[in-house]
Amino acid sequence: MQRVLTTVTLLGLLVATAAAFAITEHLKLIKSPVYGTLVSKVFSPRCHCSTSTAAVRFRLRHPDKVTVTIVDSHHQHVATVVTGFRMLPRHAHTFRWDGRTSSGQLAPDGVYYPWLHLENGHHTYKFINRITLDTKVPAVLSADAEKAVLFAGPGRSIAIRYALSEPAHAVVYLGNQQLVVGRPTRTHSRIKWGGTIPSTGQAVPEGRYVLSIAARDDAGNETPRSARKHVTVVVRYIDLAPKRIAVRAGKGLTVRVETDASRYKWRLGRQRGLRRGRLLHLRAPTTPGTYRLVVTERGHSATALVRVRPK
C-alpha cells in the first residue's frame, strides 16, 4: 500500500512539473502588448536645445487607449504626460515630458520613470527605464594651450588641456562659431583644434585667435558665454628664423624653416629653388645689398631680410 502511494505521489509531481513547464513555455510564446520602447536617459528643461524634453516612445500590438505618467524614484506620481490617447497597432508614438509636475512647477533634479497604462488591457506597465532630470550647468575650471603657436596643416593640431567641474564634453568656440566638440570624458582631459572652420572646411588665415572653452553635459546644459575660459592661439603656416641675417657676399647662410609642408619654394634675389627639411642652406648673392628671402608653401609665405656685406 505504501509503495502504491509513493508511486502515485511521484506521478503527481511529474504531472505537475510537466504542466508548469508547459504553462511557462506557453507564456514565453505570448508577445508583450508593448514593444519597441525607447526612453530618453537624461535631459534638461533649461538647456533650450534638442534634449530639453524627455521622450517616451513605444508601439502597441493591439489598439488601445493609453495613459502615460511620470513617477519619481519612490514611485510617487509626478506628472501625467498624456491620458486616454488612442493608439493603433504597429504605430510608433513618441510622448514628451517637459520636466514639469502636474501643478506646472519644474520638478527637482533626480531620477524618474515612465509608466504606461492600457485601458482595454487593464494593465499598467512600470518601465524600468531611468530618466535623469539634470539642470546643473557644468563649469570650466581651467583651460590652457599646450603650445602658443599652431603651424597648421594636414594632420596638425594644437591641444588644449582643460579641467571641468563634472564629466562633460569640452566645446571650443571662436566668437559664436563652434569649432570642436570633445568626446565624453573625465573631468580632466584635452581637446584638439586643427586651425579650420568646420562650417566651411576652410583653414583660418594666419593670425592671433582667442578661443573660448565651454563644457556641455549629456543633458544639454552648457557653460554660459560669460563663464567660459579663454585661450590665445597664434596660427601660422610657415615661419623663418632668424628674421634678419647678415652675411658676406658669396658666403653660405642657414635659415630654420618651420612649417608642416613636406616641401617649400624659396627665392633669394635671382636664386630660387624647391627644398624640404627644416634647415635651408643657401649661398648669399655675390653683390652686396639688402635682399628678401621669401619661402612659400601652399600659398603661404614667410620673409627674412638678408644683408649682404662686401667680402
RAHU-V259418 format. One record per backbone hydrogen bond with DSSP energy under -1.0 kcal/mol. CO is the residue of the C=O (numbers start at 0). NH is the residue of the N-H. Records with the same first field share a line. If there is no record, write none. Layout:
CO: NH ; NH
This chain:
0: 4
1: 5
2: 6
3: 7
4: 8
5: 9
6: 10
7: 11
8: 12
9: 13
10: 14
11: 15
12: 16
13: 17
14: 18
15: 19
16: 20
17: 21
18: 22
19: 23
20: 24
21: 25
22: 26
23: 27
24: 28
32: 60
34: 58
37: 56
40: 131
42: 133
43: 46
48: 51
50: 43
53: 96
54: 39
55: 94
56: 37
57: 92
58: 34
59: 89
63: 86
64: 118
65: 84
66: 116
67: 80 ; 81
68: 114
69: 77 ; 78
70: 112
71: 74
75: 71
77: 101
78: 69
81: 67
84: 65
86: 63
87: 90
92: 57
94: 55
96: 53
98: 106
100: 103
104: 100
109: 132
111: 130
112: 70
113: 126
114: 68
115: 124
116: 66
117: 122
122: 117
124: 115 ; 126
130: 111
131: 42
132: 109
138: 164
141: 162
143: 160
147: 233
149: 151 ; 235
152: 155
157: 192
158: 145
159: 190
160: 143
161: 188
162: 140 ; 141
168: 215
169: 181
170: 213
171: 178 ; 179
172: 211
173: 176
176: 173
179: 171
186: 163
188: 161
190: 159
192: 157
194: 203
196: 199 ; 200
201: 196
206: 234
208: 232
210: 230
211: 172
212: 228
213: 170
214: 222
215: 168
216: 219
220: 216
223: 226
224: 227
228: 212
230: 210
232: 208
233: 149
234: 206
235: 151
238: 257
240: 255
242: 304
244: 306
246: 308
247: 250
250: 283
252: 281
254: 279
255: 240
257: 238
263: 274
264: 295
265: 272
266: 293
267: 270
270: 267
272: 265
274: 263
277: 256
279: 254
281: 252
284: 249
288: 307
290: 305
292: 303
293: 266
294: 301
295: 264
296: 299
299: 296
301: 294
303: 292
304: 244
305: 290
306: 246
307: 288
308: 248
